[in-house]
């Protein structure tokens, strides 16, 4: 796999430097873009949160009713083009809506599965007749959608599916089992993948009335207010007209759908993180030990600050990517599904790195939030344990974080190792640029060392992916904080503290990863070992900066930016 460096559309962020004026940030959302977010927030306050107990009691008719009400508020048609009766909102606006919905992960999972993986395959790959038959009914909530890819014997290796589809006249007969299907207990329309003639992986639009049977709901660690079941397919007859895309083209449907879903998980994950941080901050103000609020203790301040700064960085990453996707989509006809997919496909790496980063930020936040509660956090009478349980799945679904790390590195290698970016920058920006240069060097060294078998060296690729993630994170945070400073916005000093602390810690992680890769590559790792020194951070008083951040969190009783 030895290649000459060349510019590549995939991973192009490694080849370009971005400044404050080049990125979209959460602060750039207009009042118009926030309009439907306000509608969603009010819907959650009035309809969902007061009745969450019914979700956890598995009252699926109630969940369906909530989804129908969401449809009446147009919350199910946000990203459907106007040509098909949708609102045609941009990705950033839709993300802001799902931030509001994400504060209840169970309902967020139900509505997210419906509007995302339950609707997007039809929208992107369906023909005119299929869209006319189903799309408006999904957009209204009359039909609830679900996505059935995983099987008992094929999780990450989706193409190893055993479900079969045999042609019988003008129908296909499907037989097999699907696992871990969100909305499986009550959905009406399933995107199901099966193999035609034993090898042609194909997507089908399958109505429940065609013979789909749901197994009992799984007893899960978390998300116990969403339905997750097995699907049983015994001689299910599906009209040939319901083949989604081309026979044998199911991999395009499956993987493009997951690609779209990964970046959209970011706002939901970060909304959950902010919810958990808010609870922890208010508890830290109120809980007294040793004669003072526990929020006055340094180690609690450290936790609150770290939770908040990671959320800040995660938002910078997600909205940067969404802004770039929206910019790419602005050049194509939203009703031209092929053009839309072609515009989004080069962002596969960013989609994966945002999925990994946002889920691991959430994992950190809910863990530390529970720790702030101490023993009370372990009790179901306090609000820390449910987010802790709910968050665990986010590192598994939409492709495990291990798979996504491999995607980050291998997609760039397949596209061609990017040409190195120019040197430059000062302060934290210089660290970001050095990290990107280092990532390119590591990719080249891995390709030279292992050639066509580089994909077998997963530990090396995972380290490289971590460097790429941290480099993207630093650069995104720097651009966001600079943009706040340029606008003389409130919170600019706090954002600068958050960016500086994150960069200092990330630089240490990057250097550590580079050292491991450099030694693992032997003679081919010399350049990696040499270039790692350029990432070294000069150091700063992170204790004082974290205390300033923590004071802002405690004063606000929530994430302060």
Steps between C-alpha positions, in 0.01 A plus 500: 500500500800731458376818333624844407338776702229682307203722582185299567139604556474246780687630803555837333501666843851358536614704199347838583517745786178657623449826681214651691337621179513156340286304745138487604447500875202454725505875564439557128152349517249767404168568671331338202718190528417475869126529438426131476741434785273711717201300382681177586605629843142595584376162377750325726402715801128451454458155352805283560683583823190507725397161361839330483379233741264371234793458262694303760191286561516405130168658414566482127157633398596812695835518317314477171268777614799720586648434157168589338490826696856570393381448144224755549769749604699416183785355706505182290542678166789734580753361251259376235525724191212734429438314173385203709294698750777563749654815642838458336691634801877511494694250711604755762140606561389139529788431740384780726153344508644165603703667772171589665356153452819329615448586867286184521715235330223241485261722307795650314590149387146427385455820301860493377463146368178599325620822336852373438567137416126432470436767236831595337547173303167560327578867447846437356448175309127462444344544158218743425226244558647388834532858620146580392370198689687536827683828550213732592362239741837473674524880514162529670552218749225288349769240435794440733826391343779266610826368359597133508862423417654316796454124545587257780815398314588825324546822692795707385542262205164596350568346158519156662120504536318166477152632424394384154274638229381257233320624188153353458322658206439867572600459866804417710464261792709603801618266773728576792544686826599857580621624839506823701234676294408839646123557478478129426198446724270746327646617166295462184764525227840334516808542284622139503817362344522149355705307248349422162633180341721447802738785430331818377456717810179695442271742682122457513213716623291260706166578660414330827180376338707295256576260784773656713482372859667679791661309783462616860667823601860461612580565867778751447750676723361836394257667260227299668242747371562402139394180328780267389403159367593214276320476166389158381464453125332172409398488133429873492378585150620839380403646162794528261400865466618546859866431425684808625757611248651227286516128568850448635530866596401464864846587623459850356168540678629362830829682526383836369212488747739434788731773376219754514391379841842525664543874484137551605568310822736777608241761599293239684803369689610848599148595608500200734841606628378854572197361681723283722744786565215730602372250753850447640573873524180576688556205732856617567367841605242352735680201653683587823796307638761611754303818550499622140349428159686221323530731199757696698741206506775494239445146376131563440590821319739302282220261402249773421753696297612198301141401424420848376810553290458165326141592414623832358753322281248237389255768391777677308574178311141405424380839380816552295429176316130575461582843359735347245241239403237771459739699283557196277127430479420859406650431157268208415129451442359367831255283306788330314583220742804384304648850503430536872678174576794596279531828688491332842719197428835686526412584861507135610810555712354804676176310563693219667728722705204700629319181594803377695574833666144589601426156642823496702438853625158383615650192664744715695236751606242251627768307688635808675150637559414182688824533696403852608189349656710247691297214647177678409600471136467124525138529610210511259345769718752749359535613137858387435466126446259500205718722277795278594313192379348668197834628376676165475339398172626809318847347466347189342221589259539670161825305475706432811763756586762240412354462151473876460864548597594254227278687255676828580845364415417258219273737308781754483749234395268374227440852370871572490725636772436876504768746398645666806354831607709812530671577824393799703286615785578597853387381839222242500456530123862395452430185701203418275708547184785292641252225593365488145850486353582224744189303400602514133848377593356215707269395215790498255717300739227242557443461125872460436545251783204277430394559141177330398474335842488825692135442596611201708698729732201635686687624805714728283199626305311571823788713631510690172124553516536640852758751378270601215205542739699710744647713222154568357371573849774752582461682169120513536520633855761760405285626213190515719674685783664743255162566342355584841793730570470673162132564568582629849237256616429416859683187602798561274748488789340184632515342154869588479561327833312191385692486174837550669446227760370254243794571269756452777358160591439393139859582407621255764265231366616562144868473590437180697313343207772603256769342716315170504441504124855612430642203686243258356602600146869435564720655231190642330414688820804726514318796344208453737728499803679810375187695410328425833728752668335781302168435675643553848306761697699764691279447804265722697331527838209269423398489867424872509324489163284206606404684817382796294296269280353321802395828660309587183332159499399530865372855453287398203395166645560353155737509206570874479547541123 
